[in-house]
Amino acid sequence: MAKMIADSWVTAQSDNLPRAIRFYAKLGLKPSKRIRGHYVEFKAPGGTVLSFYQMGKQRVKRSSGGWQIMLRVKDIKAVEAGLKRGGVRCTPIASPGDARLSWFLDPDGNRLVLIQFGR
């Protein structure tokens, strides 16, 4: 049987790509690919690719689903403090089970979750 999936990544719509690029720079990510004014990709540690597209006046209706971008970190308190210094507001750290997590929204309302396994 032939492989059905050759590549994959996470993508989301953005209303303003320059604003999204500035926001993701606060997470230490730099654009790895751009299509002028319409698309940008970031390669995150671990091999995940995050991408954002802008449709101009056209809009793709956002779903009310529960998709999230999960960002595994080694020291959630340090990462959260750095984000706070950069103007990113995170939720208080919660500790369900053996994980600690906090989440925040990017300027387009996409949810990102910091997660630290173990204590």
C-alpha positions, 0 to 999 in steps of 0.5 A, spaced: 500 500 500 502 506 498 503 512 503 497 516 503 501 522 507 507 525 505 508 531 510 504 534 515 504 541 519 499 545 523 496 551 520 491 557 522 488 563 518 491 570 520 488 576 519 495 580 519 501 576 518 506 581 520 503 581 527 503 574 527 510 574 525 512 579 531 508 575 536 511 568 534 518 572 534 516 572 542 516 565 542 523 565 539 521 562 532 523 565 526 520 565 519 523 559 515 518 560 509 514 566 506 510 567 500 509 574 500 503 577 504 499 570 504 503 565 507 509 564 513 512 558 516 516 557 522 520 551 524 519 549 531 524 545 535 522 538 535 520 538 527 513 541 528 512 546 522 507 552 524 504 556 518 499 561 518 495 564 511 492 570 510 486 570 505 485 578 504 478 580 504 476 572 503 475 569 510 475 561 511 469 561 517 473 559 523 470 552 527 469 552 534 473 545 535 478 544 540 484 544 536 490 547 540 498 548 538 502 544 544 509 547 546 513 542 550 517 546 555 522 544 560 521 550 565 514 552 564 515 558 570 521 561 566 518 560 559 511 564 562 515 569 565 519 570 559 512 571 555 509 576 560 516 580 559 514 580 552 507 582 553 504 575 552 498 574 558 498 566 560 493 563 564 495 561 571 499 554 571 494 548 572 497 541 574 493 536 572 496 529 573 503 529 572 503 535 567 503 542 568 500 547 563 498 554 561 495 557 555 495 563 551 492 566 545 495 569 539 493 575 536 488 571 531 485 567 537 489 561 536 490 557 542 497 555 544 499 551 550 505 550 554 506 543 557 511 541 562 511 533 564 513 531 570 515 536 576 
